[in-house]
Amino acid sequence: MRTGLSVLGLCLLPGVALAQPEVPVEKWTGKTVMVIGAHADDDAMSHGTLALLQANKNQVYIVTLTTGNVGTQDPKLSRYELAEIRRQEELAALKELGIPGDHYINLGYDDGLLEFEDRKAVVGDLVRQIRKIRPDVLFAFDPGKRYQRWHKSDHRTAAYLAADAARAAMWRLLFEGHIIQEGLKEYQIPEYLLYDSAEGDINTWVDISNTVERKINAAAKYVSQWGPGWLEYKGPNLTADEEKDMKTRMRARVRLRDGKPVEGFRHYKGLPDSLGK
């Protein structure tokens, strides 16, 4: 008799659903939301939606894989200094969104080298967080729908690590040390909102009219990742003119549909085995 996770997964696939959420995201309440990103600021792609969810009495947690300790052109900054700057910027951005600082979790891997880390160790770290937080909804980079979605290195790696961790978290015999030694329980994530999707794969648009200014204000906190600060960091604050310029640029990047500011996602509900189908 053939056994194994792949066979079991195939038996369960008929329950998969790929449509938009039955309840619009704008009306979600009482949910636990987990975001997986590679860097401090990857969650910025969803900041309007995350601010909306937090305001609607959902619990939002941000899990970042790397410390962001490499991404600068300023020769005076050390990796240690940059990692600390990026942490403080992320906490400041989340404060703008109303998300508590203790809901920010950084797993501490090196920026730019995520694909070279021990994959089992990284997946295990993510599985632990999934089993602790037990999210109703997972936000993650879209790995692609029936194809491999191209992302730059760390983002591409984060997309697949998140999918692999979601799958592993539901099996009690994978990373069983979490269960035996740490008292955690296996957990299956029921729903996903995948960001940075290909245009044709977006099936859910979230109206962020009430939180678009929070999104823009939060973006202004990433001083070390913007223009002059990327070349020569003088933060943590921008000058008045720099802040105005940055917010103008961020506002120009906000997508509009029917005249309303929106963020787009590929919504998926079902087993993680078919996340890319």
NUVO-825886 format. One line per 5 residues: their letters; for each residue z, x, y of N, C-alpha, C, O, CB. Coordinates in steps of 0.001 Angstrom, whole numbers. Atoms other than C-alpha are relative to their C-alpha. Glycine has a CB too. Layout:
BEGIN
A) Z:X:Y:Z:X:Y:Z:X:Y:Z:X:Y:Z:X:Y | ...
This chain:
BEGIN
MRTGL) 0:857:-1205:0:0:0:0:882:1241:792:1819:1350:1239:-964:13 | 35:-760:-1235:-946:1330:3427:1085:-499:938:1220:-1703:1158:-1380:-98:664 | -1045:375:-951:1948:1375:5864:-119:895:1219:-943:1808:1252:1420:111:-637 | -1:-839:-1194:2664:2841:9285:-96:-836:1250:-406:-2026:1207:-1141:996:-45 | -38:712:-1266:2881:1948:12930:-1357:-559:382:-1443:-1652:943:502:908:1087
SVLGL) 1318:471:-403:-878:1670:13411:-360:-1290:-719:-940:-2190:-111:-1055:1066:-274 | 301:1203:761:-1204:-933:10634:825:-1168:517:310:-2270:706:262:223:-1495 | -866:1054:-519:1769:-2906:11895:-494:-483:1359:-482:-1678:1653:1447:497:106 | 494:365:-1314:351:-2806:15386:-1198:-909:-84:-1290:-1877:671:-347:1227:785 | 1187:829:139:-2973:-4252:14245:351:-1417:-418:-313:-2373:-18:-950:614:-1002
CLLPG) -421:1331:451:-1163:-7131:12577:500:-849:1170:451:-2078:1124:1099:122:-1069 | -629:743:-1087:445:-8056:15875:-924:-222:1189:-561:-937:2123:1232:720:456 | 870:34:-1164:-2531:-7715:18213:-433:-1386:459:-670:-1542:1657:-1191:789:-282 | 449:1296:-487:-3537:-11423:18306:847:-582:1126:375:-1458:1850:-29:-958:-1124 | -844:539:-1060:-624:-12088:20656:-290:580:1370:369:212:2342:1426:233:-334
VALAQ) 272:-674:-1255:-2168:-9922:23385:-662:-948:1001:-1506:-1765:634:-884:1220:-239 | 637:778:-1061:-3071:-11528:26714:-371:933:1144:380:1850:1476:935:-1142:499 | 485:-909:-1019:-5089:-9924:29477:-156:-649:1369:-633:5:2296:-1302:573:-427 | 273:735:-1225:-5136:-12561:32227:1014:336:1085:1936:1128:887:0:-1496:-272 | -943:-145:-1099:-3383:-12714:35572:1354:-585:-404:1434:-1380:-1340:-536:-692:1278
PEVPV) -1321:571:313:355:-13475:35562:-9:-1516:163:-631:-2049:1082:1087:620:903 | -91:1458:-107:1130:-17129:34935:717:-400:1288:328:-1354:1961:735:-588:-1223 | -699:202:-1271:3593:-16987:37821:-479:1089:957:-387:2268:615:1575:41:-182 | 464:-1022:-942:2145:-15218:40898:1091:1027:286:2272:689:362:-459:-651:1307 | -955:-1080:-240:3786:-11863:41580:866:-302:1219:2053:22:1241:-736:1335:191
EKWTG) -744:329:-1225:4799:-13115:45034:1186:-913:-264:2097:-994:560:-921:-655:1006 | -1080:934:318:7069:-15656:43307:941:523:-1082:1848:-189:-1513:-581:-1321:-436 | -894:-560:1015:8695:-13351:40775:1406:177:568:1576:592:1715:-541:1351:-517 | -1398:-212:-382:12485:-13277:40922:819:243:-1251:486:-259:-2325:560:-1212:798 | -894:-247:1121:15276:-12015:38685:-546:945:-1050:13:1032:-2144:337:-1273:-640
KTVMV) 583:-929:963:13062:-9425:36974:507:1418:246:923:1766:1351:-1534:-38:76 | -257:-1432:-124:13781:-5765:36283:-1344:712:-60:-2121:532:-998:974:517:-1128 | 1299:-659:-161:10881:-3587:37398:207:1510:-68:1110:2051:571:-682:-411:1352 | -54:-1457:114:10305:50:36440:-1361:568:377:-2393:81:-85:408:442:-1443 | 1222:-661:-426:7723:2309:38083:11:1425:-552:996:2145:-389:-134:-4:1560
IGAHA) 136:-1384:458:6516:5524:36427:-1110:657:805:-2241:171:832:-302:70:-1540 | 986:-773:-756:4750:8056:38641:165:1476:-279:1189:1909:-808:126:-272:1501 | -75:-1446:213:3977:11750:38508:761:691:1124:1504:1644:891:-1402:590:-117 | -552:-675:-1179:5094:12621:42041:784:-967:876:601:-2183:818:-1118:649:815 | -646:776:-1058:7399:11455:44785:-1090:-362:991:-1588:508:1706:1182:799:695
DDDAM) 963:688:-868:4982:9193:46697:-1046:-742:-814:-1816:-1510:-237:-684:997:936 | 963:759:805:2907:7885:43746:303:-1499:70:-607:-2326:21:23:482:-1470 | -376:1408:-111:4853:4643:44039:-484:-612:1313:-468:-1833:1473:1514:-149:-115 | 486:507:-1278:3442:4386:47589:-1221:-890:-168:-1493:-1730:689:-327:1150:926 | 1156:862:253:320:2804:46074:420:-1458:-182:-396:-2370:-47:-760:484:-1239
SHGTL) -514:1357:264:2529:-219:45321:1137:-378:937:1851:-1343:666:477:-112:-1443 | -1188:199:-831:5041:-76:48169:120:-1400:575:1227:-1930:675:-2:985:1116 | -84:1361:-527:4129:-3447:49651:512:-974:-1035:1339:-1838:-742:-1350:-454:501 | -420:870:1095:4556:-5141:46289:1442:280:-402:2202:-651:-670:-924:175:-1205 | -1366:-344:385:7745:-3254:45458:1005:-501:1032:2082:-972:666:139:1514:-177
ALLQA) -887:522:-1047:9301:-4183:48816:136:-1509:-133:1226:-2056:37:-531:367:1404 | -16:1447:193:8354:-7809:48188:892:-381:-1178:1701:-1305:-1083:-1424:-526:-222 | -796:308:1191:9887:-7775:44704:1482:256:247:2330:-532:-171:-483:829:-1195 | -1397:-300:-305:13075:-6122:45930:592:-1082:899:1736:-1490:699:125:1382:672 | -485:1043:-907:13395:-8712:48713:204:-1329:-723:1024:-2149:-312:-976:-187:1158
NKNQV) -94:1257:767:12935:-11503:46136:1004:79:-1147:907:-658:-2128:-1365:-370:-555 | -1116:-102:947:16021:-10416:44183:-431:466:-1392:129:48:-2406:693:-1337:-114 | 301:-747:1215:14283:-8330:41550:648:1374:123:954:1820:1229:-1548:120:-234 | -577:-1340:6:15716:-4948:40541:-1120:1009:-248:-1777:960:-1288:1123:128:-1083 | 1096:-958:85:13279:-2065:41157:547:1404:-240:1427:1869:485:-855:-36:1284
YIVTL) -366:-1379:325:13664:1387:39571:-1247:876:56:-2308:489:-432:670:85:-1404 | 1104:-946:-120:11447:4389:40342:301:1209:-874:1325:1867:-690:-223:426:1485 | -147:-1172:867:11014:7067:37654:-1152:953:305:-2318:622:93:17:-406:-1526 | 998:-995:-380:9205:10204:38839:96:1192:-953:1183:1695:-1236:197:454:1479 | 23:-1038:1027:8132:12866:36378:199:1414:557:880:2227:-68:-1304:-63:-746
TTGNV) -90:-1365:-529:7842:15948:38622:786:25:1304:1006:-1005:1941:-1402:587:219 | -780:-164:-1231:9824:17344:41534:-888:132:1233:-383:133:2356:899:1219:-113 | 889:-189:-1141:6723:17776:43715:162:1359:646:0:1499:1858:239:-1069:1020 | -399:-1308:-528:7607:21455:44080:-1154:965:264:-922:2151:498:947:638:-947 | 1155:-891:-146:4052:22817:44456:-938:-432:1133:-1578:422:1747:-775:58:-1309
GTQDP) 1055:526:-851:1961:20568:46729:150:245:1485:383:-699:2241:-105:-1418:-215 | -15:-323:-1422:2000:22365:50071:-901:1206:247:-1135:2023:-644:1449:280:496 | 757:-1189:-423:-155:24849:51968:829:873:943:332:1859:1487:-1317:-418:690 | -881:-770:-881:2817:26121:53977:545:1206:-782:1307:1026:-1732:1175:-895:551 | -429:-1184:758:3408:29739:52827:1480:317:135:2006:1149:-604:-790:1190:438
KLSRY) -1414:-298:-221:6978:29701:54118:922:-801:-912:2108:-488:-1017:359:-267:1440 | -848:851:832:8225:27027:51720:70:514:-1441:-950:829:-2055:-521:-1441:18 | -180:-331:1411:9691:27948:48349:-103:-1270:-829:-33:-2377:-294:1361:703:-241 | 50:1156:890:9373:25685:45328:1302:-797:68:1284:-2028:64:-274:447:-1442 | -1311:665:-71:13098:24920:45528:95:-829:1278:500:-1991:1246:1155:1043:-54
ELAEI) -86:707:-1283:12896:24000:49228:-906:-1234:2:-513:-2304:467:-384:944:1163 | 940:1116:2:9838:21813:48706:493:-1143:-887:358:-2312:-525:-1376:471:-468 | -530:1038:889:11431:19965:45773:1096:-803:697:1157:-2025:561:546:629:-1297 | -1074:697:-726:14456:19147:47935:-575:-870:1113:-121:-1994:1324:1005:1015:589 | 647:781:-1062:12234:18017:50823:-619:-1263:-574:-457:-2353:-26:-1077:838:720
RRQEE) 674:1148:604:10231:15765:48535:1005:-1057:-482:740:-2257:-403:-877:462:-1169 | -1021:958:430:13388:14202:47134:526:-803:1191:655:-2025:1120:1161:731:-704 | -533:690:-1176:14745:13402:50579:-1033:-940:613:-681:-2016:1098:464:1015:1044 | 1057:874:-503:11382:11987:51676:-110:-1268:-844:-261:-2368:-312:-1342:741:17 | 102:1166:884:11246:9717:48649:1174:-944:220:986:-2158:285:-58:439:-1475
LAALK) -1169:846:-237:14785:8462:49220:-107:-728:1338:286:-1889:1455:1280:840:-41 | 181:637:-1310:13965:7786:52871:-1038:-1115:-75:-872:-2168:541:-421:1041:1053 | 1041:1021:164:10816:5885:51877:549:-1218:-731:286:-2353:-333:-1207:575:-763 | -564:1115:761:12683:3780:49328:994:-794:836:1095:-2012:693:679:511:-1271 | -929:704:-884:15336:2964:51918:-756:-973:899:-279:-2077:1159:806:1003:852
ELGIP) 835:894:-810:12573:1500:54102:-391:-1253:-776:-563:-2324:-195:-1259:732:474 | 417:1123:843:11626:-735:51163:1180:-848:-467:987:-1909:-1061:-763:514:-1204 | -1186:723:440:15205:-1845:50523:420:337:-1418:1269:-347:-1989:-238:-1465:107 | -321:-391:1375:15357:-59:47145:1148:1009:28:1048:2022:721:-1255:602:-723 | -1161:-907:-40:18754:1610:46479:-339:1412:-480:-1152:1593:-1387:1129:-565:-853
GDHYI) 234:-1389:378:18807:5394:46234:367:308:-1437:-245:1176:-2060:763:899:901 | -395:-277:1379:20565:5278:42877:-960:-642:-1008:-748:-538:-2217:1422:-500:-246 | 1049:509:875:17514:3471:41481:-1181:967:-70:-2224:654:-645:-471:-1371:481 | 1030:-1044:71:15486:6667:41937:407:1032:-1045:1488:1616:-968:-212:680:1391 | -271:-928:1108:15291:8843:38812:-1129:1022:-44:-2297:652:-164:127:-762:-1377
NLGYD) 1011:-1061:85:13490:12200:38780:267:830:-1249:1375:1328:-1445:12:903:1281 | -175:-694:1280:12911:13870:35406:-130:1509:118:144:2222:-847:-1003:-507:-997 | -141:-1425:-293:12508:17312:36979:-1062:922:-529:-837:2132:-574:1252:449:-505 | 1063:-886:480:9238:18618:35567:-756:610:1175:-698:99:2293:-972:-766:-920 | 723:-710:-1054:7045:21040:37533:-1261:-736:411:-2014:-1237:-423:-352:1403:-457
DGLLE) 1201:586:-574:4374:19666:39815:-1229:808:-442:-1176:2034:-531:102:-49:1550 | 1257:-665:297:785:20435:38801:-167:483:-1417:-1250:931:-1794:-158:1126:887 | 50:-553:1357:1629:21390:35222:422:-1010:-1055:765:-633:-2176:882:1226:-93 | -540:1022:892:2567:18094:33621:-723:-32:-1341:-95:-263:-2374:-84:-1360:660 | 748:54:1254:-221:18236:31028:347:1144:-944:5:1090:-2125:-1479:17:287
FEDRK) -366:-1143:829:1164:21556:29753:1440:-57:-497:1870:826:-1240:-212:1269:769 | -1374:145:471:4722:20339:29180:23:-439:-1464:-984:-902:-2000:765:-1011:873 | -184:471:1374:6085:19581:25707:-97:-1522:6:799:-2208:499:1377:480:-594 | 280:1428:-105:4615:16111:25267:1093:-838:-663:1482:-1881:-138:-1353:-317:-628 | -1043:755:685:7240:14966:22781:1250:-92:872:1885:-1145:940:336:648:-1354
AVVGD) -1193:-6:-844:10037:15976:25159:-154:-954:1176:776:-1691:1504:287:1413:508 | 206:871:-1153:8501:14159:28128:-2:-1464:-424:623:-2301:226:-1316:350:708 | 9:1375:497:7787:11009:26115:1422:-437:-344:1817:-1563:-43:-923:-132:-1238 | -1387:320:337:11362:11139:24805:832:-312:1234:1648:-1234:1220:630:1147:-763 | -724:265:-1248:12713:11336:28366:-357:-1374:560:512:-2103:1038:-309:1087:1042
LVRQI) 424:1309:-495:10644:8307:29357:506:-1133:-886:916:-2181:-388:-1519:-58:94 | -507:1014:929:11628:6371:26235:1471:-278:283:1903:-1431:267:-190:456:-1468 | -1420:180:-316:15285:6961:27091:167:-904:1232:1005:-1806:1234:678:1376:245 | -108:812:-1214:14766:5489:30570:-432:-1443:-244:179:-2374:280:-842:610:1116 | 440:1363:331:12844:2500:29201:1092:-742:-755:1358:-1911:-478:-1297:32:-838
RKIRP) -1061:645:788:15627:1789:26709:1256:-247:826:2006:-1180:542:347:853:-1214 | -1138:238:-892:18259:2123:29441:-281:-1129:977:529:-2044:1122:348:1271:765 | 320:947:-1065:16524:107:32148:-465:-1335:-555:-171:-2382:21:-1065:575:913 | 501:1187:681:14826:-2390:29784:-791:-893:968:-419:-2041:1213:1167:-788:-624 | 739:728:-1036:12212:-3469:32327:-756:-1212:-532:-1265:-1199:-1652:-968:926:676
DVLFA) 861:1140:287:10531:-6858:32323:-1450:339:325:-2378:-200:-278:455:-1236:795 | 1336:-388:-433:7566:-5222:34052:-29:1512:216:884:2080:815:-410:-758:1299 | 202:-1424:-237:6277:-1644:34011:-1199:199:912:-2292:-286:621:-195:759:-1330 | 1086:-477:-856:4193:-256:36882:-332:1424:-438:569:2246:-607:394:-56:1533 | 415:-1345:384:2158:2810:35875:-1455:205:383:-2179:-763:617:204:235:-1515
FDPGK) 1412:-284:-205:-1146:4559:36530:-808:-656:-1109:-406:-647:-2272:-259:1524:43 | 858:654:974:-3951:2683:34815:-736:1045:-836:-1522:1817:-287:-1002:-937:702 | 706:-976:834:-5158:4750:31820:-1468:-349:-206:-2237:467:-715:679:114:-1341 | 1381:439:169:-8397:2747:31840:-98:-1150:-976:716:-1280:-1889:-867:1148:-469 | 231:1149:873:-9729:-384:30192:-1257:243:-829:-2375:161:-319:-129:-1313:826
RYQRW) 1080:-325:938:-11871:484:27147:-762:1260:385:-1904:1451:-33:-962:-1155:-93 | 566:-1296:-363:-12581:3886:28680:1137:819:587:2219:288:834:-1205:-141:1018 | -1043:-831:-597:-10633:6816:30087:-163:6:1510:-1175:475:2032:-50:1445:-561 | 18:31:-1465:-9834:6277:33749:233:1408:519:1204:2058:133:1077:-983:563 | -193:-1341:-543:-10291:9503:35682:1066:-27:1086:1004:-819:2026:-1323:561:557
HKSDH) -988:-261:-1039:-7257:10624:37654:126:1511:105:-238:2227:-828:1393:-685:-318 | -276:-1432:-57:-6350:14059:38931:1097:341:-999:1791:-549:-1491:409:432:1434 | -734:-468:1176:-4364:16133:36459:1338:-700:-260:1493:-1352:-1293:243:1449:138 | -1325:566:255:-747:14987:36843:-51:-1523:-111:675:-2112:-911:971:409:1108 | 120:1453:63:-1770:11377:37464:-604:-440:-1333:-149:-1405:-1947:-854:-517:1165
RTAAY) 625:304:1292:-4028:11356:34405:1011:126:-1131:1089:-726:-2015:-1197:934:-256 | -1004:-235:1035:-1245:12792:32286:1084:-1067:44:1514:-1560:-998:621:1390:161 | -1047:1018:-144:1333:10347:33679:-446:-1343:-549:360:-2081:-1116:399:-148:1463 | 509:1273:508:-911:7403:32787:187:-90:-1510:640:-1113:-2024:-1486:-171:362 | -89:22:1462:-979:8351:29112:1429:196:-497:1809:-355:-1530:-896:1073:-591
LAADA) -1410:-148:377:2644:9471:28963:729:-1330:104:1539:-1663:-762:689:1049:884 | -644:1298:-161:3736:6078:30284:-389:-941:-1126:459:-1643:-1678:-363:-614:1348 | 460:869:1088:1586:4254:27724:612:411:-1332:1029:-443:-2114:-1528:29:-97 | -563:-491:1258:2816:6453:24873:1494:-291:-93:2008:-624:-1161:-247:1500:-141 | -1438:268:-1:6443:6024:25923:277:-1485:-198:1222:-1855:-895:636:484:1308
ARAAM) -172:1447:181:6073:2244:26154:-140:-363:-1468:603:-1206:-1972:-1025:-787:845 | 201:278:1418:4792:2227:22580:1163:527:-845:1661:-161:-1736:-1315:617:-474 | -1068:-608:793:7440:4586:21235:1333:-718:181:2127:-803:-756:154:1463:371 | -1302:609:-295:10323:2736:22928:296:-1198:-877:1463:-1530:-1086:62:-413:1445 | -216:1230:760:9801:-355:20768:311:248:-1479:687:-674:-2204:-1215:-882:114
WRLLF) -222:-315:1419:10174:1454:17431:1344:703:-169:1555:1785:378:-1151:890:-558 | -1372:-525:112:13792:2071:16398:65:1326:-749:1041:2062:-605:886:-1013:-699 | -10:-1255:747:12844:4973:14103:-666:1136:765:-730:2259:265:-690:-186:-1332 | 482:-1058:-883:11205:6896:16948:1093:308:1020:1655:-597:1636:-1336:-415:711 | -1081:-427:-882:13673:8917:19019:1284:-749:-346:1968:-1290:523:-380:-231:1480
EGHII) -1152:767:483:16414:7387:16891:1327:566:492:2356:-107:432:-3:-38:-1514 | -1220:-568:-575:18934:9776:18453:517:-808:1178:1725:-892:1400:-248:1424:437 | -424:867:-1111:18959:7505:21495:850:-1159:-514:1808:-1592:127:-1228:-544:766 | -648:1190:554:20075:4673:19254:1293:371:-710:2325:-275:-525:-944:-727:-969 | -1168:-390:784:22469:6481:16946:1052:691:861:2242:396:754:-415:914:-1143
QEGLK) -939:-830:-757:24013:8927:19421:348:-568:1378:1445:-330:1884:-573:1380:164 | -207:437:-1378:23649:7177:22784:250:-1498:132:519:-1988:1229:-1186:376:828 | -283:1427:-36:24096:3528:21846:-1078:-839:650:-832:-1989:1014:1266:-227:704 | 1099:780:-556:20715:2469:23206:-654:-835:-1094:-344:-669:-2274:-1040:922:670 | 713:846:949:18451:-101:21550:-1497:114:246:-1936:328:1376:462:-1473:112
EYQIP) 1442:22:-166:14731:-153:20892:-380:-1140:940:348:-2126:1059:-712:-149:-1369 | 357:1007:-997:12843:-2159:23499:-1506:-75:171:-2178:951:274:668:308:1344 | 1423:212:-233:9383:-3668:23933:-197:-563:1399:335:-1626:1720:-606:-948:-1066 | 314:464:-1357:8120:-3999:27516:-992:-1156:-104:-2047:-1001:-719:-584:1166:884 | 897:1154:166:6542:-7454:27829:-1195:-41:943:-2198:-681:628:775:-1242:177
EYLLY) 1015:238:-1024:4413:-7060:30955:-245:1272:817:663:2081:1007:427:-1160:925 | 393:-1212:-720:2546:-4410:32970:-804:-355:1241:-1609:-1287:1225:-814:934:-912 | 884:-10:-1154:1080:-4008:36437:-472:1437:180:301:2305:587:718:-548:1295 | 559:-1351:-32:-1208:-977:36348:-686:237:1338:-1511:-566:1774:-996:217:-1168 | 533:-275:-1332:-2081:643:39666:-1020:1132:-36:-1173:1825:-1042:1134:348:964
DSAEG) 1101:-975:-105:-4894:2919:40858:-1059:-297:-1061:-1574:612:-1713:531:1460:-159 | 985:450:983:-7253:896:38653:-1406:104:568:-1594:157:1783:291:-1442:-437 | 1384:108:-427:-11033:921:38756:-209:-1365:636:416:-2347:236:-972:215:-1188 | 194:1224:-782:-12303:-1726:41150:-272:-1210:-886:303:-2279:-680:-1146:182:980 | 377:1129:835:-13828:-3896:38444:1070:-456:-962:955:-1532:-1549:-1203:338:-759
DINTW) -1069:340:935:-10640:-3890:36371:1177:-706:661:2053:-1230:-27:488:1243:-682 | -1094:668:-703:-8342:-5282:39054:-105:-1503:-235:-1138:-2113:42:-28:328:1526 | -9:1454:231:-7370:-8822:38080:1130:-715:728:1279:-1931:611:109:-282:-1478 | -1138:594:-709:-4299:-9367:40276:108:611:1388:242:1825:1537:1320:209:-790 | -167:-442:-1384:-4083:-9165:44056:1295:-590:538:1532:-1793:432:-1221:-421:886
VDISN) -1297:439:-520:-660:-9341:45688:-54:-12:1520:-397:990:2148:1151:924:-504 | -34:160:-1452:-341:-10644:49239:1257:697:533:2377:287:228:-21:-1519:405 | -1137:-757:-528:1860:-8146:51092:160:-212:1507:670:653:2219:-171:1495:-302 | -71:291:-1442:1649:-9812:54510:1402:202:561:1560:693:1679:-452:-1430:269 | -1379:-72:-495:5446:-9913:54796:619:1382:-129:1693:1632:417:853:-988:-732
TVERK) -594:-1319:230:5990:-6305:53715:-933:1148:365:-614:2307:101:408:130:-1442 | 959:-1065:-303:2956:-4395:54982:580:1015:991:289:2207:888:-1294:-599:562 | -594:-944:-949:4943:-2890:57877:1022:905:-682:1168:2073:-321:661:-754:1157 | -919:-843:780:7582:-1683:55436:-778:1068:-763:-347:2217:-860:832:-861:-984 | 859:-939:720:4798:-71:53415:-431:1144:935:-390:2316:560:-1247:-734:-577
INAAA) 459:-1003:-962:3503:1717:56508:1155:878:465:1001:2094:576:-663:-677:1205 | -1178:-777:-423:6979:2775:57665:455:950:-1098:855:2081:-823:1154:-938:389 | -383:-864:1119:7755:4127:54202:-952:1188:-118:-512:2311:-365:18:-799:-1318 | 987:-1081:95:4522:6159:54163:263:1085:1037:-2:2262:794:-1416:-556:177 | -271:-956:-1070:5579:7798:57430:1140:955:-339:1361:1931:379:322:-738:1275
KYVSQ) -1108:-877:404:8545:9365:55617:-486:1219:-785:262:2181:-956:1008:-782:-840 | 515:-1119:801:6301:11669:53553:-603:1065:918:-1798:1354:856:-1062:-497:-1024 | 443:-924:-1045:6103:14230:56364:-670:1236:-595:-1676:1707:-64:1183:419:874 | 536:-1239:581:5441:17233:54094:-1342:-206:-681:-2007:762:-1050:982:574:-996 | 1248:282:699:2445:15486:52544:-1085:-518:935:-2153:-938:492:241:-1003:-1102
WGPGW) 949:517:-973:695:14486:55740:-483:1101:918:320:1845:1480:623:-1122:810 | 676:-839:-978:-1783:16535:57792:742:1253:410:849:2196:-374:-270:-786:1190 | -681:-1201:-501:167:19014:59953:1169:451:-870:1386:1649:-1046:496:-247:1394 | -1153:-351:831:3248:18855:57704:-386:643:-1310:393:1407:-1881:821:-1216:-274 | 497:-605:1240:1188:19809:54674:-377:1465:230:-208:2303:-656:-1218:-787:-536
LEYKG) 393:-1366:-330:-93:22939:56429:1174:829:509:1306:2007:179:-1102:-14:1037 | -1175:-683:-553:3102:23822:58293:1104:-1040:168:1068:-1855:1090:-332:710:1376 | -1059:1010:2:6228:21810:57575:979:239:1147:1552:1321:1274:747:7:-1345 | -945:-78:-1116:8337:21101:60671:964:-1181:-45:1634:-1477:944:-751:32:1352 | -761:1232:150:10132:18011:59322:1499:191:139:1970:1256:539:-295:-611:-1322
PNLTA) 469:1191:712:11907:15959:58412:-635:-1083:873:-1138:-2078:351:1133:-594:-731 | 511:1057:-862:10777:14001:61468:-1318:408:638:-1548:1582:929:1021:-350:1078 | 1228:-201:-754:7369:13618:63073:276:-174:1480:1246:-828:1864:-1097:-971:-465 | -76:320:-1420:6866:13710:66810:-476:-1439:179:-1070:-2021:-728:-858:998:862 | 401:1390:-257:6253:10314:68418:-1511:-164:-151:-1974:-1150:-725:442:-440:1413
DEEKD) 1465:87:101:2512:11019:68677:-465:149:-1443:-1375:-555:-1883:-662:1076:873 | 376:-190:1401:2299:12279:65092:306:-1243:-826:-490:-1650:-1672:728:1211:-587 | -367:1202:740:4136:9236:63780:-963:-1145:307:-1362:-1882:-594:1439:-412:334 | 953:1042:-372:1850:6901:65728:-1338:225:-685:-1947:-715:-1195:-184:-45:1519 | 1278:-335:635:-1220:8706:64397:50:-270:-1501:-885:-831:-2073:-360:1474:260
MKTRM) -132:197:1439:71:8650:60822:6:-1488:-350:-664:-1905:-1294:1280:670:-515 | -83:1432:291:904:4941:60928:-1343:-694:247:-1703:-1635:-461:1097:-654:855 | 1328:559:-253:-2493:4157:62426:-918:266:-1180:-1673:-610:-1600:-604:588:1287 | 828:-348:1158:-4171:5983:59556:416:-785:-1238:-434:-1251:-1997:84:1500:-284 | -478:759:1156:-1976:4293:56959:-407:-1468:98:-782:-2089:-896:1524:116:-122
RARVR) 367:1407:-193:-2670:876:58463:-1489:-209:-281:-1889:-1257:-787:342:-460:1439 | 1442:108:238:-6407:1549:58270:-331:25:-1490:-1388:-454:-1899:-737:1130:711 | 233:-86:1448:-6083:2211:54530:430:-1259:-751:85:-1430:-1920:734:1194:-566 | -463:1221:669:-4452:-1135:53763:-1205:-900:-289:-2039:-1140:585:1060:-754:876 | 1117:856:387:-6849:-3375:51866:229:-1425:478:1359:-1912:518:-199:24:-1521
LRDGK) -64:1379:-461:-7655:-6837:53168:-875:-872:-893:-1972:-480:-1292:-441:-111:1480 | 773:1036:684:-8793:-9934:51288:260:-1315:713:1405:-1738:871:376:-95:-1523 | -124:1233:-788:-9473:-13111:53211:892:214:1218:1638:-674:1631:562:-1138:-867 | -754:-312:-1202:-7923:-11384:56193:1456:355:-223:2177:621:738:-70:-1133:913 | -1398:-295:314:-4614:-10722:54393:137:1386:-637:-714:1785:-1432:577:-1076:-939
PVEGF) -223:-1298:650:-3191:-7303:53446:423:-206:-1450:1258:-1062:-1742:1073:819:762 | -264:175:1429:-3080:-6900:49661:119:1346:-701:-305:2379:-183:-1108:-836:-651 | 48:-1113:954:-2419:-4480:46812:-546:-544:-1316:-197:-1649:-1729:1423:661:-200 | 656:468:1211:-4478:-4712:43630:489:719:-1246:799:1910:-1206:-1483:166:127 | -496:-535:1270:-3426:-4201:39989:-817:-553:-1161:-1482:-1582:-1036:1495:-337:-190
RHYKG) 453:587:1256:-4636:-4648:36455:1228:-491:-739:2032:307:-1219:-815:1025:-865 | -1131:591:698:-2133:-7029:34929:-305:-53:-1488:-1417:-383:-1900:316:-1413:549 | 141:51:1455:-1564:-6801:31183:1300:-517:-585:2385:-147:-136:-363:1401:-592 | -1178:524:684:800:-8692:28919:-257:68:-1492:-1239:-491:-1979:324:-1461:448 | 171:-131:1448:1252:-7808:25243:479:1342:-501:1198:2062:192:-1451:-196:-380
LPDSL) -418:-1265:615:1745:-4877:22922:-612:1195:714:-1764:1135:1143:-385:26:-1477 | 550:-1186:-665:1337:-1412:24433:-1174:620:-753:-1948:1376:-164:1082:1035:171 | 1124:-526:773:-1110:-573:21604:-1334:-352:630:-2296:408:510:48:-525:-1418 | 1267:466:-571:-3783:-2539:23477:-29:69:1520:-777:-656:2176:-269:-1415:-438 | -106:-135:-1461:-2891:-1463:26996:-1347:348:629:-1633:-50:1758:1035:1073:363
GK) 1297:-413:-539:-6349:35:27436:-1160:-818:-502:-2312:-424:-322:-245:1421:-321 | 1072:815:553:-8310:-2740:25749:-242:-1254:842:-1116:-2057:517:326:-390:-1437
